């Protein structure tokens, strides 16, 4: 793979871009190149909006008399809470499968504990952000 074939990928990853297989590099290059146009949702465009105080729904949080720091904290709370909700739903479903489902569909205790730890960590993070907001 040459640096001229995937210029955006090379600009993003440097020499590491040369180690990627074409079936991975091509879609990444297309995504990065799409950022150069103002049309559609792109990976880099989404990342930029997230850094500009974007909530879990992908929309900027309304200021409503809050300063930028408070809006950033509220956006973090919003995103962390959305992640926490998904993790708890996954944990809840895994518990139902553990109780009533097929053994082949069950997750291991290590995964269940990882989900609990992730929920705990996100919950603690939300608490910290609430203090800032």
N, C-alpha and C positions, 0 to 999 in steps of 0.2 A: 504494500500500500504506500503510495507516495504522498507527500505533504500537499501536493497540488490537487490530488483527487478528493481529499477531504479537508479543505482549508479551515472550515469552522471548527471541526473536531480537533484538528491539529492546534488551532489557536487556543482551544479550551484545555486540552490535555497535554499538549506538547508532544514529546517523543513517545509517550505512552500510547498515543493514538496509533502508532505503527504496530502495536502488538495486538490490536483488536482484529478479529476476523471480519471479513467483508459483510457477512450477514448481520452483524451487530453494528459495524461502523456506518453502513449506508443509512439505516433508519435514524441513527443519531445525527448524522450529517444533515439529513433532510429536516429534522426537527430544529437543529441549530440554524440552518439556513432560513427556515420559515420565520424565525424571529426577526429577520431583516425586513420582512414586509409587515404592514400594519393590519393585515387581515388574519382573522381566526385566533384561536387560543393556542399558544405555544408554550413549551416548557420554560424557556428563559423568561418570557413575558409573565408567566404565572409566578415564577420565582421573584421577579421584580415587584409584582403587585403584593405578594406576601410580605415582602420587606417594607412595603408602604402601608402597613397597618391594615391588613386584610383579615377578615374573619373566616370562620370555618366554611361559610357558604360561598367564599370566593369574592365577596363584595367588601368594599371598604367600610369600616365601621363609621357610623355617623358621629360627629364630634359632640353635638348637644351640650355645648359649654365646657367641654373637657379639653385639656391641653394635649399636645402630641404624646407626651409620656404616658398619660392616663389612657389615651386611645390605644397605644401600643400594649399596655398591660391588659386592657379589656380584650384586644384581639388575641393575645396569648391565652387568656382565660377561655375565650370562646373556642379556640382551636384545641386546647388541651382537654376541655370538657367534651368536645366532640369525639376526640380520640378515646377518652375514658369511657364514654358511652358505648362505643364500638367494642372496646375490650371487655366491658362488663356483659354486653350481649353475647359475645363469643364465649365467655366464661360460663354464662347461664346456659347457653345451648350445649356446651360440653358437659355440664353437670346433668342435664336431662338425658344426654346420650349415655353418660356413665351409669345413671340409674335405670334407664329403661331401654336403651338402644343396643344395637349389635356391637359386640366386642371389637370387631374390625374397624368400627367408626370412632372408637374412643381415642382420646389423646392421652399421653402419658402423664404421670404425676409431675415430672419435670416441666412439662409444657404448662400444666395447670398452675404450678407454682410460679412460673415465669409470668403468666398472665396476671396473677395476683400481685406480684412485685411491680409489674408495669402499672397496674391500677393504683397501687399505693404511691408509686413515684409521681404519677400524674396528679393524683389528688393532693399530694404535698406541694407540687409545683403550683397548682391552682390556688392553694392557700397563700403561698408566697406572693403570687401576682395580685390576689385580692388585697393584700396589705399595701401594695404599691398603688393600686387604683383607688 
